[in-house]
Amino acid sequence: MTVSKIAILGAGNGGITAAADLSQRGFEVVLFENELFASNLEKIDENGGIFLQEKGEENFIEVHQVTTDIKEAVKDADVIMLTVPGFAIESMAEMLAPAVKEEQVIFLNGAGAMGALRFVNKARSLGIEKNFKIGETNSLAYGTRAFPEEAKVELGLRVKKLFFAAYPAEATEELLEICRELYQCLVPAENVLHSTMENGNPEVHPGPSLLNAGRIDYSNGEFYLYKEGITKHTVRLLRGIEAERIAIGKAFGFELEDAITSRYNRGYFETSEGTLQELFNKSEVYGAIKGPTEVDSRYFTEDISDGLVFWSELGETAGIATPNIDAVITIGGTILERDFYSEGLTLSKLGLTEVSVQELLRKL
């Protein structure tokens, strides 16, 4: 397949950036957003495109179409790219699954959270038995911030390496060849569990953010986690969670990248030499990112619910203790008055109940 038309579903940071980037590279792009968030499209529609700022230069990039009509968005698209957070996978599946054709590739470009399996499971629950061509990355293909009210993107990084897996895993090679037309940085993961375990957000965001909760409250929005919140003490919790994640991965047969290697390979760190604290504090890409601006934010909620809760259960399945992961889940739930163990992503919710490590791997 030669990709010419791409539908991008979700007009947040990733979606608006991808619309500008892929349009600039010659693809015909349709940018879709749910009617509830249609305001994200208004300025882009008015301008006919997006202002893309990168490396000190700004260019205006025309975008073929923006729409809140899902059928119109995906019509004749070769690739349908979802740039939505994990908690929106099921609702997006409700809209997209009836409209997508079996020959169209569904590409989940964002923080890995078993999204491909969740999409298929939701479609099946609706009675839709299509053979979906679907795969996902471990992280977003950009380090970026978008400003919909200005139709503007500040692109700090085009990621250099991303893990990609299809569901089922036997389709990875086929879909990888297609999706590499969009992003040559894609490399194969063993399966969607492997790509999910390479999502570093649950490792970096909730723990250090939790230890900075008072500062976040007091700052009134003026807080920079990577520049000021990663310290010699908070990084120890990050490292504790990292050790547990890597041990879980090893139990499932994965050689997971550590925090430094992952971010160096993706391009967030210019070097792999130095301490993790120094590398975060001095990163030009991370240093420009403000946030979390409030405790009740995705740095806590999504990365605990869709990340740490799932890792904790994987640890239990594999016989790996996860005291640091469990502590962040518990204390995060206390300060936000939420039961993350109840609401979070679990094997049961994925339809993978009472499975051993090997049985789980066979199902992916």
N, C-alpha and C positions, 0 to 999 in steps of 0.2 A: 504493500500500500504506500502511495505517496500522499502525504498529508497536505491538504490545501486549506480546508475550512475547520475552524476550531470553535466550539461553544464553551465559554467559561461561565460556570455557575457559581455565583457568590461574588459580590462587589465590595469586598473588604480589602485589606492590605494586599493579600496575595492575588486576588482576582483582578483588581484594577492594575496592579503592576504587570501581571501576565498579559492583560489586554494591551497595554502599551508596548511591552517588550515584543510580544509575538506579532503584533501589527507592524511594528517597526521592521521586523525581520521578514515581512512579506506574506504572512498568513492572513487569510480572511477571518476576522474574529467577530463573534457575536458575544456580547457580555450580558448575562442574565442576572437579575436579582428578584427575590421574592417581593411581592407587592407591599409587604409590611415594611420593607427597607428600600422602597423605590426612590426615596430621596437621595440615595447614594448614586443614582444614575442621572439625576436631573441636570447637574452642571456639565457632565460629560455629553449628554444628549444635546444640551444647548450649544456647547462648543463644537460638537462633532468629533471630539477626541480628548486626549489627555496630555498634559504637560509633564514630560519626563525629565527629572533632574538626576544627572549621574556624572560623577567626577568633575563637578564644578560647571557643567554645561547643562543648558535646558533646551529641549526640543519639543515641538508640538507634534504629537503623533495622532493621525486620524484613525478612528475606530469604525469599522464597517457598520455596526449596528448595536444598539442597546435595547433591551426589552424586558418586560415582566411576564411575557407569554412563553411558557416552557416549551410548548410544541413548536413555536416559531424559532425559539433559540436553538433547538437541537436539529431542526430540519436540515438534512443533507450534510450534517457535520461529520467529519471523519473521526475526530476525537472530541469527546465531551469531558472537559476538565472540571473537577470539583475542587474549589478552593474555599472550603468551609471548615469550621471547627468540628471536633469529634462529636459534640453533642447534637450537631445538626445533620448527621449522616442519615438517620432514620427518616426524618422529615423530608430530606432531599430525595431519598429513595421513593417515598410516597408520590412525589411529583414526577420524578424522572422515569422510574421503572415502567409505567404504562406507555410512555412516549418513545423510549429508546428502541432502536432496532438492533437485532443480534449482531450485525456486522459492525456496528459502531463501537469504538473503544472508549471505555469509561476510565478516566485517569484521575485518581485521587492524589492531589498535589498539596500536601500539608503534613502536620504532625501525625505520625503513625499511631493508630489506635484500633487496629483490626477492622478498619473501615470497609474494606472490600467484602469481608465475610459478613459484616453487619448489614451492608447494603443488600447482599443476596438474601440473607435471612429475612429482612423486612419485605423484600419483594415476594418471597415464598409465602410469607404470612398473609399477603394480599391475594394469593392465588395466582401470582405471575410466575410462570415456569420457564422463562426464557433462558437460553444459554448465554449469560452475560460475559462479554470480554472486559474484565475489570482488573485493575491493578493499583497499587499504591506505593508512595514513597515513605521514607522515615521522617522527612521534614520538608518544609517549604523550599522551593527552588531559589528563593531570594531572601536577602536581608534587606528589609524595605519598610517604609511607612507611606501610606496613602492618605490623602486629604480629599475626600469626595466632594466637600463643599466648594473646593477650588479646582476640582478635576486635575489634581496634581499628585505626582509620585516622587518621593525622594528615595532613589535606589542606591543602597550602600554596598550591596554585594550580589553578584551572580554566583550561586553556590557551585563549587568545583567538583563535589562528589556527593551523590545521593544513592541510597539503597532503594531498589525497586523490586517488588514481588507481585505476581499475579495470584488471583485466587480462582481456581486451584493452581498450585505451584507449577504444575506441568505446562501451563500456558505462559510462564514468565518469559521464555526466550522469544516467543512470537510477539508478545506485547512490548517487550523491551526494544525490539528492533523498530517498532512503530513509534514509540514514545521518545526514542533517542533522536527522532527528527525534530523534536521540540527542544530536548535537553540532552546534549551529548554527555553530560556529567553522570548519567544514570549507570549504576552497576548492579548486577543481579544479587538479590538476597536469596536465602534458602527457601523462604516462604513468608507469609504475612506476619507470622509470629516473630521471625527474625527481624524484619523491617520495623515492627512495632517496638522491639527491644532496643533498636538503635535510635529511637526517638529520645533525645537527651533532655527534653523539656521537663519531664517529671523529676529528673535528677537535679537539675539546676534551679528550677523556679520555686517550688513550694517550700523546701527546707530553709534556704537562706532568706526567702521572703518572710516566712513565719518568724524567724529570729529578728527580723526588722519590722515587725508589725507595728510596734509603737512609733517608730520613725516614719513609717508610711502614713499612719493616722495623723501625726503631727505636721508632716510636710505639706499637707493640703495640695497634693498633686505634684510636688517638686521633689521627686525621688528617682534615683538612677541605680537600679539593682546592681548592674555589672560594674559600674564605676565606683560606687560607694558602699554597696551592700554586701559585696563579696570581700570579706576580710579574713585575716589569719584564723579567726575563730569560726565564722560561719562556713568557711570552706571545708572545715573538718566534717560538718554534717553532710555536705555535698559529697565528700570523699567516702563517707560511710555508706551512703545510698549507692554510690557508684560501685563499691565493692560488692554489695548485695546484688545489684543488677548483673554484674559480670559473672558472679557465682551462679545465679539463676540461668543465665545464658549458657554457661559451660555445661550445666546439668542437662540442657536441651541440645547440646552439641554445637553451639554457636561460639565462635571466638569474637566477642563483641569488642568494639573499639572503646577505649577509655575516654574520659572527658577531654583530655588534651588532644589526643590523636584525632578524635571525631571532629573537633572544631578546627583543628589545623587542616585536616583533609577537606573540609567544607569551605575553608577560606576565611573563617572568622578570626583566626589567629595567624599572624604573619610568620611566626616561628613556633616550633614545638619545644624550644629551649626556655627554661624558666619555670617558676612555680605556677600552679593553676591560678592562684590569686593574682599574681603579676600579669599573667596573660589576659585575664578578664579585665582587670583594671585599666590596662594599656591598649586594649583592642579599639581601633578607630571605629569599627562597625558597631560593636557592642556599646562603646562609650557614648554614642549618639542616641541610644535608645532610652527614652524616659519610661519609667514605670517599674513595678506596678504603681498606679496612682491611687489605688485604694485596695484595702484588704479583700473585699468581696469582688475579686476579679479573676480572670482566667488563669493567672499565675498560680492561684490557689485552687479554684474550683475545678477547672478542666483537668489540670495536671495531677490533681489528687484523684478525682473521680474516674477519669479515663486512663490514668497512668499508674499511680502508685497502688491503688486498690487492685488493679489487675496484676501488677508485679507481685504484690503480696500473695495473691492466690496462686500464682505460678510457683512462687517459692514454696508454698505449702505442698503443692502437687509434687514438686521435685525434692522435697525434704531439705530445703535451704532456709535457714533462719533469717528473718528480715526485721530485726528490732528497730533499726533506724527508720525504715519505710513505715512500719506500723506506728511508730511514735508520731511521725508527721501527719499521718492519716487521722490519728486520734486527736491530737492537739488542734490540728486544722479544723476538724469537725466541731470541737469544743468552742473555739473562738468564733466560728461562723454559724454555730447552732444548727449544724447539719449532720446527718448520719451518712457519711460517705461510704461506709461498708455496705449499707443498704442500697444506696442510689448508684453506686459506682459500677464500672464494667466488670463483669464476672464471667467465668467459664459457663455457668448455667445460663446466663443471658445470651451467650453465643451458641447455645444448644450443644455444649460440650460438657456434659455432666458425667461424673464418676469415671474420669479417664486417667490413665497413667501417662507418663511422659511420652512413651512410644506410641500409644494409641492417639494421643493428641496430635503428634507430628504426622501420623498417617492420614488424619482427617483434613490436613491443610494442603 
